[in-house]
Amino acid sequence: MRSNRPILVTGSNRSGSTWIGKTISYSPYVRYIHEPFNVAIAEGTYSKKIPRLFHYVTPQ
């Protein structure tokens, strides 16, 4: 089943969230982005600059 809805996996350090994200991404319909809100990693990954280190994600 295809959907355009994002899946956001969050967790604290060493909680297994990277493993969960990579496991989910084995589906051909899911793309994995490692630490999408990390300013240091995201540099050059997105067309827009990430202005803040911490973000509040809402359903909207």
PDBQT receptor file of N, H, CA, C and O in Angstrom, charges set to zero:
ATOM      1  N   MET A   1       0.838  -1.172   0.000  1.00  0.00    +0.000 N 
ATOM      2  CA  MET A   1       0.000   0.000   0.000  1.00  0.00    +0.000 C 
ATOM      3  C   MET A   1       0.888   1.241   0.000  1.00  0.00    +0.000 C 
ATOM      4  O   MET A   1       1.749   1.377   0.869  1.00  0.00    +0.000 OA
ATOM      5  N   ARG A   2       0.698   2.132  -0.941  1.00  0.00    +0.000 N 
ATOM      6  H   ARG A   2      -0.001   2.022  -1.647  1.00  0.00    +0.000 HD
ATOM      7  CA  ARG A   2       1.485   3.351  -1.037  1.00  0.00    +0.000 C 
ATOM      8  C   ARG A   2       0.767   4.501  -0.355  1.00  0.00    +0.000 C 
ATOM      9  O   ARG A   2      -0.459   4.598  -0.402  1.00  0.00    +0.000 OA
ATOM     10  N   SER A   3       1.540   5.366   0.277  1.00  0.00    +0.000 N 
ATOM     11  H   SER A   3       2.536   5.287   0.315  1.00  0.00    +0.000 HD
ATOM     12  CA  SER A   3       1.001   6.543   0.944  1.00  0.00    +0.000 C 
ATOM     13  C   SER A   3       2.062   7.631   0.900  1.00  0.00    +0.000 C 
ATOM     14  O   SER A   3       3.256   7.334   0.927  1.00  0.00    +0.000 OA
ATOM     15  N   ASN A   4       1.644   8.866   0.833  1.00  0.00    +0.000 N 
ATOM     16  H   ASN A   4       0.674   9.106   0.811  1.00  0.00    +0.000 HD
ATOM     17  CA  ASN A   4       2.575   9.984   0.863  1.00  0.00    +0.000 C 
ATOM     18  C   ASN A   4       2.750  10.541   2.268  1.00  0.00    +0.000 C 
ATOM     19  O   ASN A   4       3.340  11.607   2.445  1.00  0.00    +0.000 OA
ATOM     20  N   ARG A   5       2.248   9.836   3.252  1.00  0.00    +0.000 N 
ATOM     21  H   ARG A   5       1.769   8.971   3.107  1.00  0.00    +0.000 HD
ATOM     22  CA  ARG A   5       2.356  10.314   4.630  1.00  0.00    +0.000 C 
ATOM     23  C   ARG A   5       3.736  10.001   5.194  1.00  0.00    +0.000 C 
ATOM     24  O   ARG A   5       4.234   8.886   5.034  1.00  0.00    +0.000 OA
ATOM     25  N   PRO A   6       4.360  10.983   5.855  1.00  0.00    +0.000 N 
ATOM     26  CA  PRO A   6       5.690  10.736   6.423  1.00  0.00    +0.000 C 
ATOM     27  C   PRO A   6       5.632   9.869   7.675  1.00  0.00    +0.000 C 
ATOM     28  O   PRO A   6       4.615   9.821   8.367  1.00  0.00    +0.000 OA
ATOM     29  N   ILE A   7       6.728   9.192   7.951  1.00  0.00    +0.000 N 
ATOM     30  H   ILE A   7       7.554   9.231   7.388  1.00  0.00    +0.000 HD
ATOM     31  CA  ILE A   7       6.894   8.418   9.181  1.00  0.00    +0.000 C 
ATOM     32  C   ILE A   7       8.043   9.076   9.930  1.00  0.00    +0.000 C 
ATOM     33  O   ILE A   7       9.159   9.132   9.414  1.00  0.00    +0.000 OA
ATOM     34  N   LEU A   8       7.797   9.569  11.119  1.00  0.00    +0.000 N 
ATOM     35  H   LEU A   8       6.890   9.525  11.538  1.00  0.00    +0.000 HD
ATOM     36  CA  LEU A   8       8.843  10.193  11.920  1.00  0.00    +0.000 C 
ATOM     37  C   LEU A   8       9.137   9.297  13.107  1.00  0.00    +0.000 C 
ATOM     38  O   LEU A   8       8.276   9.084  13.960  1.00  0.00    +0.000 OA
ATOM     39  N   VAL A   9      10.357   8.770  13.162  1.00  0.00    +0.000 N 
ATOM     40  H   VAL A   9      11.056   8.943  12.469  1.00  0.00    +0.000 HD
ATOM     41  CA  VAL A   9      10.789   7.920  14.267  1.00  0.00    +0.000 C 
ATOM     42  C   VAL A   9      11.695   8.764  15.158  1.00  0.00    +0.000 C 
ATOM     43  O   VAL A   9      12.710   9.286  14.697  1.00  0.00    +0.000 OA
ATOM     44  N   THR A  10      11.335   8.897  16.416  1.00  0.00    +0.000 N 
ATOM     45  H   THR A  10      10.510   8.473  16.790  1.00  0.00    +0.000 HD
ATOM     46  CA  THR A  10      12.151   9.676  17.343  1.00  0.00    +0.000 C 
ATOM     47  C   THR A  10      12.551   8.815  18.526  1.00  0.00    +0.000 C 
ATOM     48  O   THR A  10      11.933   7.785  18.794  1.00  0.00    +0.000 OA
ATOM     49  N   GLY A  11      13.577   9.237  19.224  1.00  0.00    +0.000 N 
ATOM     50  H   GLY A  11      14.079  10.074  19.006  1.00  0.00    +0.000 HD
ATOM     51  CA  GLY A  11      14.020   8.511  20.407  1.00  0.00    +0.000 C 
ATOM     52  C   GLY A  11      15.214   9.208  21.034  1.00  0.00    +0.000 C 
ATOM     53  O   GLY A  11      15.809  10.103  20.434  1.00  0.00    +0.000 OA
ATOM     54  N   SER A  12      15.551   8.802  22.216  1.00  0.00    +0.000 N 
ATOM     55  H   SER A  12      15.068   8.075  22.704  1.00  0.00    +0.000 HD
ATOM     56  CA  SER A  12      16.720   9.368  22.887  1.00  0.00    +0.000 C 
ATOM     57  C   SER A  12      17.973   8.636  22.421  1.00  0.00    +0.000 C 
ATOM     58  O   SER A  12      17.897   7.671  21.660  1.00  0.00    +0.000 OA
ATOM     59  N   ASN A  13      19.105   9.101  22.882  1.00  0.00    +0.000 N 
ATOM     60  H   ASN A  13      19.167   9.885  23.500  1.00  0.00    +0.000 HD
ATOM     61  CA  ASN A  13      20.380   8.477  22.506  1.00  0.00    +0.000 C 
ATOM     62  C   ASN A  13      20.374   6.993  22.845  1.00  0.00    +0.000 C 
ATOM     63  O   ASN A  13      19.908   6.585  23.909  1.00  0.00    +0.000 OA
ATOM     64  N   ARG A  14      20.900   6.196  21.920  1.00  0.00    +0.000 N 
ATOM     65  H   ARG A  14      21.278   6.528  21.056  1.00  0.00    +0.000 HD
ATOM     66  CA  ARG A  14      21.062   4.749  22.116  1.00  0.00    +0.000 C 
ATOM     67  C   ARG A  14      19.738   4.026  22.410  1.00  0.00    +0.000 C 
ATOM     68  O   ARG A  14      19.716   3.036  23.141  1.00  0.00    +0.000 OA
ATOM     69  N   SER A  15      18.644   4.528  21.838  1.00  0.00    +0.000 N 
ATOM     70  H   SER A  15      18.661   5.332  21.244  1.00  0.00    +0.000 HD
ATOM     71  CA  SER A  15      17.335   3.919  22.108  1.00  0.00    +0.000 C 
ATOM     72  C   SER A  15      16.888   2.936  21.035  1.00  0.00    +0.000 C 
ATOM     73  O   SER A  15      15.893   2.233  21.211  1.00  0.00    +0.000 OA
ATOM     74  N   GLY A  16      17.616   2.882  19.925  1.00  0.00    +0.000 N 
ATOM     75  H   GLY A  16      18.424   3.453  19.782  1.00  0.00    +0.000 HD
ATOM     76  CA  GLY A  16      17.232   1.981  18.846  1.00  0.00    +0.000 C 
ATOM     77  C   GLY A  16      16.457   2.652  17.734  1.00  0.00    +0.000 C 
ATOM     78  O   GLY A  16      15.981   1.971  16.826  1.00  0.00    +0.000 OA
ATOM     79  N   SER A  17      16.314   3.975  17.776  1.00  0.00    +0.000 N 
ATOM     80  H   SER A  17      16.701   4.529  18.513  1.00  0.00    +0.000 HD
ATOM     81  CA  SER A  17      15.528   4.662  16.747  1.00  0.00    +0.000 C 
ATOM     82  C   SER A  17      16.178   4.567  15.364  1.00  0.00    +0.000 C 
ATOM     83  O   SER A  17      15.465   4.481  14.364  1.00  0.00    +0.000 OA
ATOM     84  N   THR A  18      17.505   4.579  15.282  1.00  0.00    +0.000 N 
ATOM     85  H   THR A  18      18.085   4.648  16.094  1.00  0.00    +0.000 HD
ATOM     86  CA  THR A  18      18.180   4.410  13.989  1.00  0.00    +0.000 C 
ATOM     87  C   THR A  18      17.906   3.021  13.432  1.00  0.00    +0.000 C 
ATOM     88  O   THR A  18      17.626   2.872  12.243  1.00  0.00    +0.000 OA
ATOM     89  N   TRP A  19      17.984   2.018  14.272  1.00  0.00    +0.000 N 
ATOM     90  H   TRP A  19      18.212   2.139  15.238  1.00  0.00    +0.000 HD
ATOM     91  CA  TRP A  19      17.708   0.648  13.837  1.00  0.00    +0.000 C 
ATOM     92  C   TRP A  19      16.269   0.520  13.329  1.00  0.00    +0.000 C 
ATOM     93  O   TRP A  19      16.025  -0.090  12.288  1.00  0.00    +0.000 OA
ATOM     94  N   ILE A  20      15.320   1.099  14.070  1.00  0.00    +0.000 N 
ATOM     95  H   ILE A  20      15.518   1.595  14.915  1.00  0.00    +0.000 HD
ATOM     96  CA  ILE A  20      13.912   1.056  13.652  1.00  0.00    +0.000 C 
ATOM     97  C   ILE A  20      13.744   1.750  12.302  1.00  0.00    +0.000 C 
ATOM     98  O   ILE A  20      13.102   1.208  11.402  1.00  0.00    +0.000 OA
ATOM     99  N   GLY A  21      14.321   2.955  12.155  1.00  0.00    +0.000 N 
ATOM    100  H   GLY A  21      14.842   3.395  12.886  1.00  0.00    +0.000 HD
ATOM    101  CA  GLY A  21      14.211   3.688  10.893  1.00  0.00    +0.000 C 
ATOM    102  C   GLY A  21      14.780   2.916   9.721  1.00  0.00    +0.000 C 
ATOM    103  O   GLY A  21      14.166   2.855   8.656  1.00  0.00    +0.000 OA
ATOM    104  N   LYS A  22      15.956   2.323   9.912  1.00  0.00    +0.000 N 
ATOM    105  H   LYS A  22      16.454   2.373  10.778  1.00  0.00    +0.000 HD
ATOM    106  CA  LYS A  22      16.569   1.543   8.833  1.00  0.00    +0.000 C 
ATOM    107  C   LYS A  22      15.776   0.277   8.523  1.00  0.00    +0.000 C 
ATOM    108  O   LYS A  22      15.685  -0.128   7.364  1.00  0.00    +0.000 OA
ATOM    109  N   THR A  23      15.203  -0.349   9.549  1.00  0.00    +0.000 N 
ATOM    110  H   THR A  23      15.277  -0.019  10.490  1.00  0.00    +0.000 HD
ATOM    111  CA  THR A  23      14.389  -1.541   9.335  1.00  0.00    +0.000 C 
ATOM    112  C   THR A  23      13.129  -1.203   8.537  1.00  0.00    +0.000 C 
ATOM    113  O   THR A  23      12.769  -1.929   7.611  1.00  0.00    +0.000 OA
ATOM    114  N   ILE A  24      12.464  -0.110   8.891  1.00  0.00    +0.000 N 
ATOM    115  H   ILE A  24      12.757   0.479   9.643  1.00  0.00    +0.000 HD
ATOM    116  CA  ILE A  24      11.266   0.321   8.151  1.00  0.00    +0.000 C 
ATOM    117  C   ILE A  24      11.628   0.646   6.704  1.00  0.00    +0.000 C 
ATOM    118  O   ILE A  24      10.839   0.397   5.793  1.00  0.00    +0.000 OA
ATOM    119  N   SER A  25      12.813   1.197   6.495  1.00  0.00    +0.000 N 
ATOM    120  H   SER A  25      13.454   1.399   7.236  1.00  0.00    +0.000 HD
ATOM    121  CA  SER A  25      13.187   1.621   5.142  1.00  0.00    +0.000 C 
ATOM    122  C   SER A  25      13.531   0.463   4.210  1.00  0.00    +0.000 C 
ATOM    123  O   SER A  25      13.812   0.695   3.034  1.00  0.00    +0.000 OA
ATOM    124  N   TYR A  26      13.517  -0.764   4.695  1.00  0.00    +0.000 N 
ATOM    125  H   TYR A  26      13.288  -0.952   5.650  1.00  0.00    +0.000 HD
ATOM    126  CA  TYR A  26      13.700  -1.907   3.795  1.00  0.00    +0.000 C 
ATOM    127  C   TYR A  26      12.541  -2.020   2.806  1.00  0.00    +0.000 C 
ATOM    128  O   TYR A  26      12.668  -2.670   1.768  1.00  0.00    +0.000 OA
ATOM    129  N   SER A  27      11.413  -1.390   3.128  1.00  0.00    +0.000 N 
ATOM    130  H   SER A  27      11.309  -0.862   3.971  1.00  0.00    +0.000 HD
ATOM    131  CA  SER A  27      10.308  -1.354   2.178  1.00  0.00    +0.000 C 
ATOM    132  C   SER A  27      10.722  -0.487   0.992  1.00  0.00    +0.000 C 
ATOM    133  O   SER A  27      11.340   0.561   1.185  1.00  0.00    +0.000 OA
ATOM    134  N   PRO A  28      10.397  -0.900  -0.223  1.00  0.00    +0.000 N 
ATOM    135  CA  PRO A  28      10.770  -0.084  -1.385  1.00  0.00    +0.000 C 
ATOM    136  C   PRO A  28      10.005   1.236  -1.458  1.00  0.00    +0.000 C 
ATOM    137  O   PRO A  28      10.336   2.090  -2.280  1.00  0.00    +0.000 OA
ATOM    138  N   TYR A  29       9.000   1.415  -0.622  1.00  0.00    +0.000 N 
ATOM    139  H   TYR A  29       8.731   0.721   0.046  1.00  0.00    +0.000 HD
ATOM    140  CA  TYR A  29       8.191   2.624  -0.639  1.00  0.00    +0.000 C 
ATOM    141  C   TYR A  29       8.587   3.628   0.435  1.00  0.00    +0.000 C 
ATOM    142  O   TYR A  29       7.954   4.674   0.575  1.00  0.00    +0.000 OA
ATOM    143  N   VAL A  30       9.630   3.312   1.193  1.00  0.00    +0.000 N 
ATOM    144  H   VAL A  30      10.144   2.462   1.079  1.00  0.00    +0.000 HD
ATOM    145  CA  VAL A  30      10.048   4.174   2.299  1.00  0.00    +0.000 C 
ATOM    146  C   VAL A  30      11.484   4.612   2.072  1.00  0.00    +0.000 C 
ATOM    147  O   VAL A  30      12.340   3.801   1.719  1.00  0.00    +0.000 OA
ATOM    148  N   ARG A  31      11.743   5.891   2.274  1.00  0.00    +0.000 N 
ATOM    149  H   ARG A  31      11.048   6.550   2.561  1.00  0.00    +0.000 HD
ATOM    150  CA  ARG A  31      13.103   6.429   2.168  1.00  0.00    +0.000 C 
ATOM    151  C   ARG A  31      13.581   6.840   3.556  1.00  0.00    +0.000 C 
ATOM    152  O   ARG A  31      12.834   7.471   4.303  1.00  0.00    +0.000 OA
ATOM    153  N   TYR A  32      14.800   6.494   3.903  1.00  0.00    +0.000 N 
ATOM    154  H   TYR A  32      15.406   5.982   3.295  1.00  0.00    +0.000 HD
ATOM    155  CA  TYR A  32      15.371   6.780   5.217  1.00  0.00    +0.000 C 
ATOM    156  C   TYR A  32      16.253   8.022   5.141  1.00  0.00    +0.000 C 
ATOM    157  O   TYR A  32      17.121   8.118   4.273  1.00  0.00    +0.000 OA
ATOM    158  N   ILE A  33      16.034   8.967   6.047  1.00  0.00    +0.000 N 
ATOM    159  H   ILE A  33      15.329   8.889   6.752  1.00  0.00    +0.000 HD
ATOM    160  CA  ILE A  33      16.889  10.148   6.174  1.00  0.00    +0.000 C 
ATOM    161  C   ILE A  33      17.421  10.150   7.593  1.00  0.00    +0.000 C 
ATOM    162  O   ILE A  33      16.652  10.273   8.546  1.00  0.00    +0.000 OA
ATOM    163  N   HIS A  34      18.731  10.014   7.743  1.00  0.00    +0.000 N 
ATOM    164  H   HIS A  34      19.356   9.914   6.969  1.00  0.00    +0.000 HD
ATOM    165  CA  HIS A  34      19.361   9.953   9.063  1.00  0.00    +0.000 C 
ATOM    166  C   HIS A  34      19.400  11.343   9.691  1.00  0.00    +0.000 C 
ATOM    167  O   HIS A  34      19.949  12.276   9.106  1.00  0.00    +0.000 OA
ATOM    168  N   GLU A  35      18.818  11.481  10.882  1.00  0.00    +0.000 N 
ATOM    169  H   GLU A  35      18.372  10.723  11.357  1.00  0.00    +0.000 HD
ATOM    170  CA  GLU A  35      18.797  12.725  11.655  1.00  0.00    +0.000 C 
ATOM    171  C   GLU A  35      18.442  13.944  10.796  1.00  0.00    +0.000 C 
ATOM    172  O   GLU A  35      19.277  14.826  10.597  1.00  0.00    +0.000 OA
ATOM    173  N   PRO A  36      17.209  13.994  10.289  1.00  0.00    +0.000 N 
ATOM    174  CA  PRO A  36      16.830  15.073   9.369  1.00  0.00    +0.000 C 
ATOM    175  C   PRO A  36      16.842  16.471   9.997  1.00  0.00    +0.000 C 
ATOM    176  O   PRO A  36      16.920  17.463   9.272  1.00  0.00    +0.000 OA
ATOM    177  N   PHE A  37      16.767  16.570  11.326  1.00  0.00    +0.000 N 
ATOM    178  H   PHE A  37      16.704  15.764  11.915  1.00  0.00    +0.000 HD
ATOM    179  CA  PHE A  37      16.764  17.883  11.969  1.00  0.00    +0.000 C 
ATOM    180  C   PHE A  37      18.115  18.248  12.568  1.00  0.00    +0.000 C 
ATOM    181  O   PHE A  37      18.228  19.269  13.246  1.00  0.00    +0.000 OA
ATOM    182  N   ASN A  38      19.133  17.442  12.333  1.00  0.00    +0.000 N 
ATOM    183  H   ASN A  38      19.041  16.613  11.782  1.00  0.00    +0.000 HD
ATOM    184  CA  ASN A  38      20.469  17.734  12.838  1.00  0.00    +0.000 C 
ATOM    185  C   ASN A  38      21.122  18.739  11.894  1.00  0.00    +0.000 C 
ATOM    186  O   ASN A  38      21.389  18.422  10.735  1.00  0.00    +0.000 OA
ATOM    187  N   VAL A  39      21.380  19.949  12.387  1.00  0.00    +0.000 N 
ATOM    188  H   VAL A  39      21.163  20.207  13.329  1.00  0.00    +0.000 HD
ATOM    189  CA  VAL A  39      21.905  21.024  11.549  1.00  0.00    +0.000 C 
ATOM    190  C   VAL A  39      23.240  20.635  10.920  1.00  0.00    +0.000 C 
ATOM    191  O   VAL A  39      23.476  20.947   9.752  1.00  0.00    +0.000 OA
ATOM    192  N   ALA A  40      24.113  19.966  11.659  1.00  0.00    +0.000 N 
ATOM    193  H   ALA A  40      23.921  19.713  12.607  1.00  0.00    +0.000 HD
ATOM    194  CA  ALA A  40      25.425  19.598  11.138  1.00  0.00    +0.000 C 
ATOM    195  C   ALA A  40      25.329  18.569  10.009  1.00  0.00    +0.000 C 
ATOM    196  O   ALA A  40      26.077  18.658   9.035  1.00  0.00    +0.000 OA
ATOM    197  N   ILE A  41      24.431  17.607  10.120  1.00  0.00    +0.000 N 
ATOM    198  H   ILE A  41      23.823  17.535  10.911  1.00  0.00    +0.000 HD
ATOM    199  CA  ILE A  41      24.282  16.565   9.098  1.00  0.00    +0.000 C 
ATOM    200  C   ILE A  41      23.484  17.075   7.907  1.00  0.00    +0.000 C 
ATOM    201  O   ILE A  41      23.781  16.729   6.763  1.00  0.00    +0.000 OA
ATOM    202  N   ALA A  42      22.475  17.893   8.170  1.00  0.00    +0.000 N 
ATOM    203  H   ALA A  42      22.233  18.174   9.099  1.00  0.00    +0.000 HD
ATOM    204  CA  ALA A  42      21.562  18.343   7.123  1.00  0.00    +0.000 C 
ATOM    205  C   ALA A  42      22.172  19.373   6.180  1.00  0.00    +0.000 C 
ATOM    206  O   ALA A  42      21.592  19.659   5.133  1.00  0.00    +0.000 OA
ATOM    207  N   GLU A  43      23.318  19.932   6.521  1.00  0.00    +0.000 N 
ATOM    208  H   GLU A  43      23.790  19.700   7.371  1.00  0.00    +0.000 HD
ATOM    209  CA  GLU A  43      23.960  20.943   5.674  1.00  0.00    +0.000 C 
ATOM    210  C   GLU A  43      24.165  20.391   4.263  1.00  0.00    +0.000 C 
ATOM    211  O   GLU A  43      24.880  19.405   4.086  1.00  0.00    +0.000 OA
ATOM    212  N   GLY A  44      23.556  21.004   3.277  1.00  0.00    +0.000 N 
ATOM    213  H   GLY A  44      22.975  21.805   3.421  1.00  0.00    +0.000 HD
ATOM    214  CA  GLY A  44      23.697  20.575   1.895  1.00  0.00    +0.000 C 
ATOM    215  C   GLY A  44      22.738  19.469   1.476  1.00  0.00    +0.000 C 
ATOM    216  O   GLY A  44      22.708  19.091   0.305  1.00  0.00    +0.000 OA
ATOM    217  N   THR A  45      21.950  18.941   2.421  1.00  0.00    +0.000 N 
ATOM    218  H   THR A  45      21.974  19.248   3.373  1.00  0.00    +0.000 HD
ATOM    219  CA  THR A  45      21.012  17.865   2.107  1.00  0.00    +0.000 C 
ATOM    220  C   THR A  45      19.695  18.408   1.568  1.00  0.00    +0.000 C 
ATOM    221  O   THR A  45      19.073  17.797   0.699  1.00  0.00    +0.000 OA
ATOM    222  N   TYR A  46      19.275  19.554   2.085  1.00  0.00    +0.000 N 
ATOM    223  H   TYR A  46      19.781  20.050   2.791  1.00  0.00    +0.000 HD
ATOM    224  CA  TYR A  46      17.984  20.134   1.727  1.00  0.00    +0.000 C 
ATOM    225  C   TYR A  46      18.167  21.420   0.948  1.00  0.00    +0.000 C 
ATOM    226  O   TYR A  46      19.209  22.069   1.041  1.00  0.00    +0.000 OA
ATOM    227  N   SER A  47      17.155  21.788   0.181  1.00  0.00    +0.000 N 
ATOM    228  H   SER A  47      16.308  21.262   0.106  1.00  0.00    +0.000 HD
ATOM    229  CA  SER A  47      17.227  23.031  -0.589  1.00  0.00    +0.000 C 
ATOM    230  C   SER A  47      17.044  24.251   0.309  1.00  0.00    +0.000 C 
ATOM    231  O   SER A  47      17.441  25.356  -0.063  1.00  0.00    +0.000 OA
ATOM    232  N   LYS A  48      16.447  24.064   1.486  1.00  0.00    +0.000 N 
ATOM    233  H   LYS A  48      16.124  23.167   1.788  1.00  0.00    +0.000 HD
ATOM    234  CA  LYS A  48      16.255  25.174   2.423  1.00  0.00    +0.000 C 
ATOM    235  C   LYS A  48      17.158  24.982   3.633  1.00  0.00    +0.000 C 
ATOM    236  O   LYS A  48      17.419  23.855   4.055  1.00  0.00    +0.000 OA
ATOM    237  N   LYS A  49      17.630  26.093   4.185  1.00  0.00    +0.000 N 
ATOM    238  H   LYS A  49      17.418  27.008   3.843  1.00  0.00    +0.000 HD
ATOM    239  CA  LYS A  49      18.488  26.044   5.363  1.00  0.00    +0.000 C 
ATOM    240  C   LYS A  49      17.646  25.747   6.604  1.00  0.00    +0.000 C 
ATOM    241  O   LYS A  49      16.546  26.280   6.748  1.00  0.00    +0.000 OA
ATOM    242  N   ILE A  50      18.150  24.909   7.488  1.00  0.00    +0.000 N 
ATOM    243  H   ILE A  50      19.044  24.476   7.371  1.00  0.00    +0.000 HD
ATOM    244  CA  ILE A  50      17.472  24.607   8.748  1.00  0.00    +0.000 C 
ATOM    245  C   ILE A  50      17.925  25.649   9.774  1.00  0.00    +0.000 C 
ATOM    246  O   ILE A  50      19.097  25.675  10.148  1.00  0.00    +0.000 OA
ATOM    247  N   PRO A  51      17.005  26.509  10.233  1.00  0.00    +0.000 N 
ATOM    248  CA  PRO A  51      17.407  27.645  11.065  1.00  0.00    +0.000 C 
ATOM    249  C   PRO A  51      17.676  27.334  12.535  1.00  0.00    +0.000 C 
ATOM    250  O   PRO A  51      18.413  28.074  13.186  1.00  0.00    +0.000 OA
ATOM    251  N   ARG A  52      17.104  26.268  13.071  1.00  0.00    +0.000 N 
ATOM    252  H   ARG A  52      16.505  25.666  12.542  1.00  0.00    +0.000 HD
ATOM    253  CA  ARG A  52      17.219  25.994  14.504  1.00  0.00    +0.000 C 
ATOM    254  C   ARG A  52      17.671  24.572  14.759  1.00  0.00    +0.000 C 
ATOM    255  O   ARG A  52      17.462  23.678  13.939  1.00  0.00    +0.000 OA
ATOM    256  N   LEU A  53      18.293  24.379  15.907  1.00  0.00    +0.000 N 
ATOM    257  H   LEU A  53      18.463  25.105  16.574  1.00  0.00    +0.000 HD
ATOM    258  CA  LEU A  53      18.768  23.049  16.295  1.00  0.00    +0.000 C 
ATOM    259  C   LEU A  53      17.619  22.149  16.760  1.00  0.00    +0.000 C 
ATOM    260  O   LEU A  53      17.613  20.952  16.472  1.00  0.00    +0.000 OA
ATOM    261  N   PHE A  54      16.646  22.723  17.481  1.00  0.00    +0.000 N 
ATOM    262  H   PHE A  54      16.651  23.695  17.715  1.00  0.00    +0.000 HD
ATOM    263  CA  PHE A  54      15.517  21.942  17.988  1.00  0.00    +0.000 C 
ATOM    264  C   PHE A  54      14.237  22.398  17.294  1.00  0.00    +0.000 C 
ATOM    265  O   PHE A  54      14.033  23.592  17.075  1.00  0.00    +0.000 OA
ATOM    266  N   HIS A  55      13.386  21.448  16.954  1.00  0.00    +0.000 N 
ATOM    267  H   HIS A  55      13.552  20.479  17.132  1.00  0.00    +0.000 HD
ATOM    268  CA  HIS A  55      12.145  21.736  16.242  1.00  0.00    +0.000 C 
ATOM    269  C   HIS A  55      10.967  21.133  16.984  1.00  0.00    +0.000 C 
ATOM    270  O   HIS A  55      11.099  20.127  17.681  1.00  0.00    +0.000 OA
ATOM    271  N   TYR A  56       9.825  21.761  16.825  1.00  0.00    +0.000 N 
ATOM    272  H   TYR A  56       9.718  22.578  16.259  1.00  0.00    +0.000 HD
ATOM    273  CA  TYR A  56       8.582  21.220  17.347  1.00  0.00    +0.000 C 
ATOM    274  C   TYR A  56       7.777  20.759  16.143  1.00  0.00    +0.000 C 
ATOM    275  O   TYR A  56       7.424  21.573  15.290  1.00  0.00    +0.000 OA
ATOM    276  N   VAL A  57       7.485  19.488  16.059  1.00  0.00    +0.000 N 
ATOM    277  H   VAL A  57       7.772  18.826  16.752  1.00  0.00    +0.000 HD
ATOM    278  CA  VAL A  57       6.777  18.926  14.912  1.00  0.00    +0.000 C 
ATOM    279  C   VAL A  57       5.309  18.755  15.296  1.00  0.00    +0.000 C 
ATOM    280  O   VAL A  57       4.982  18.133  16.307  1.00  0.00    +0.000 OA
ATOM    281  N   THR A  58       4.438  19.318  14.471  1.00  0.00    +0.000 N 
ATOM    282  H   THR A  58       4.704  19.823  13.650  1.00  0.00    +0.000 HD
ATOM    283  CA  THR A  58       2.999  19.233  14.703  1.00  0.00    +0.000 C 
ATOM    284  C   THR A  58       2.354  18.381  13.608  1.00  0.00    +0.000 C 
ATOM    285  O   THR A  58       2.984  18.126  12.582  1.00  0.00    +0.000 OA
ATOM    286  N   PRO A  59       1.120  17.943  13.806  1.00  0.00    +0.000 N 
ATOM    287  CA  PRO A  59       0.436  17.167  12.765  1.00  0.00    +0.000 C 
ATOM    288  C   PRO A  59       0.238  17.923  11.463  1.00  0.00    +0.000 C 
ATOM    289  O   PRO A  59       0.109  17.302  10.408  1.00  0.00    +0.000 OA
ATOM    290  N   GLN A  60       0.209  19.253  11.511  1.00  0.00    +0.000 N 
ATOM    291  H   GLN A  60       0.313  19.757  12.368  1.00  0.00    +0.000 HD
ATOM    292  CA  GLN A  60       0.009  20.055  10.310  1.00  0.00    +0.000 C 
ATOM    293  C   GLN A  60       1.240  19.972   9.434  1.00  0.00    +0.000 C 
ATOM    294  O   GLN A  60       1.280  20.581   8.365  1.00  0.00    +0.000 OA
TER     295      GLN A  60
